[in-house]
């Protein structure tokens, strides 16, 4: 059975680094761009909580259920967010992809497409997963549309599945991509990334909405 082993994933646009304590200051700075901790649909750490955020992710790594990354944008060389694999089921294997957030100025740029292409490639071609899952809040329509643009299949809704940071109950919308769909998804991501980069793939202005 495969195991989750820290590894750097990269292309010409982005470097996904194994998340560690050294990333705490940079994650604090990235989350401050847009005060992301105030948004009900993100998992970005509050000021002073980046180290605890990292420690919790590393607990998941130690338990062999998570593989967390810091996102470094190559043009600027800056850490601009975080993402991770989670809910790993090695017997199949099957995994979920999420806990993803980016500094406000990099939202709706090429960055997310580049990250998803690297992560899905690792899941299907290195971990040999039979499926990759995506979970999102039923109120987060932007996230649902972004997942659907990947070509993911909507599997259903888990009602009263989790509590949000404010204590309210969340229904979770579940999606998946299975291994046989990966070649078509990869071609779509390649085309989308080429189109975005041809447009200059500039980061969003500071007043851009998520």
N, C-alpha and C positions, 0 to 999 in steps of 0.2 A: 504494500500500500504506500502511496506517496505521503510525504510529510511536508509541512510548510517550513521552508528554509529561507531566511532573509537573503534577498538578492536585489541588486540594482537593475532596474529596467530603464532603457533609454532609447530615444531616437534623436533626430536632428532638432526636435522642438523642446523636449522635456526629459528630465532625469527624475525617476522615482527612486528615492533613496530609502533604505531600511530606516524606519523611524527610531530615534534614540534621544536620550536626554539632551544631547548637544543641540537639538533642534528647538528647544523650548523658547529661547529669545526670538528666533525668527518666526515661529508660529504665533507668538504673541503679537508681533508686528503685523503679520499677514491678517490675523483676525481683527486687528484694530482698523484696517482699511475697510470701512463700511460698518464697523461695530457689529460684527456678524453674530456675536453671542446674544444679541437682542432679537434676532430673527427666530421665530418659533420653529422653523423647519430646518435649522442647521445644527450641527454637532460641534461647532467651533468653540474653543475654550474661552471662558471669561478671563479678564485681566487677572494675572497672578495664578491662574489655574492650568497653564500649559504643561507644567511638569506632572501634575496629577493626571491630566488628560493622557500624556504619553505613558505614564506608569500603568494606567488602566489598559491601554492598548498592548503594552508589553506583557501584562498578565495574560491577555488572550493569546499572545504569541507563545508564552511558556506553556499554556494549556493546549497548544497545537490546534487552536480553533480560529486564530486570527493571523493575518500577515499585514502589518501596517506600514505605510509609506509617507514620507514627506515629499511634496511636489516642488521640484526646482525648475523654474523656467530658464531655458538655456541662454536666451538672448541677454537677459538682465543678470543672470546668475543668482537670482534671488529665490528663496523659499517662498512660495505663494499660496500654499494650502496643504491639504492632507487628504489621504484616501486609504482604503484598506479592503482586504478580503476578510470575510468572517463567516461564521456558521459552517466551518469546513466539515464535511462528512467523508472521511478517507475511504470508507468501504465501497463507495460508488465509483469514483469520487465525485463530489458535488460541492459547490461553494457559492457564497453570496458576495456581492460587490457593493460597497457603499461607504457610509461615514465620510462622504466626499464634500469638501468645501474649498472655495478659492477666495482670495482677496478680491474685493469688489471690482477693482479695475481689470481683473482678468476674467470675470464672468462673461459669458456669451462671446468669448473669443475662440480661437482654435484650440485652446489648452485642454478643455474637457474631451474633445474628440481624440486628441493625441494620447491622453491618459487612458481613455477607454480602449483604444486600439492596443496599447501595450499590455494592459491588464487582461483583456480577453485573450490575447495571443498567449500570454503566460498560462492562463487557466486551461485553455484547450490544448495547447501544444507542448507545454512543459509538465503541468500537473495532470494532463489527460482527463480533464473533467468531462462528465457526461452532460452537465448542465451548469449554467451560471445564473444565479437568482439576483433580482433587484427588488428592493422593498422601499415603499415610500408612503408618506402620509396621504390619506385620501383627500385632504384639503390642498395638497401641493400639486396643483394642476400643471404648473410649469415643469416640475420633475417628471410627472407622468408623460407629458408630451415628449420630453427629451428621451426618456427610456423607450417610448414607442418608436421614435425616430431611429433608434438603433436597430430596429427590427425585432425587438423582444415581444414575446407572446404574453398577453395578460392572462394569468392563471386564476385570479380570483381576489377576493377581499377577506381578510381576517378581521372580523368585527371585534371592537373593544380589545385590541391586541396588546397595546402598550400604553403607558402614560407619557405624555409630553412633559418637558421640563416644568411647565406651569401646573402640572397635576391633572390636566384634563385627559380624558381617554381618547386614544387615537385608533381609528380603523386603518389597517395597513393594506395597501394595494400591492399585490405580488405579481411579478413578471419573471420570465425566464427566456434564455437562449439555450438551445440544446446543441450538442456537438455537430450534428449534421447540418445545422444552420450557419455555423461559423464561417465557412468559405464565402457565402453570400454577404454576411454581415461584414466580414473583413473587406470585401470589395467596396461595399457602401462606405465604410469608414475611410478607406483610401481615397475614394472620390470626393467625399465631403472635406477631408483634410486638405486635399489638393486645391479645392475651390476656395476654402477659407484662406489658405496661405497665398493664393493668387490675388486675393483682395487686400493683402497686406497684414492680415491677422494681428491688427493693432489691439492693445488692451483698451477696454472701455473707458470712457471719460468717467470722472468720479461721480457724476450725477446719473450714471446709467443704472437701470433697475435690474435686479436679479432675474 
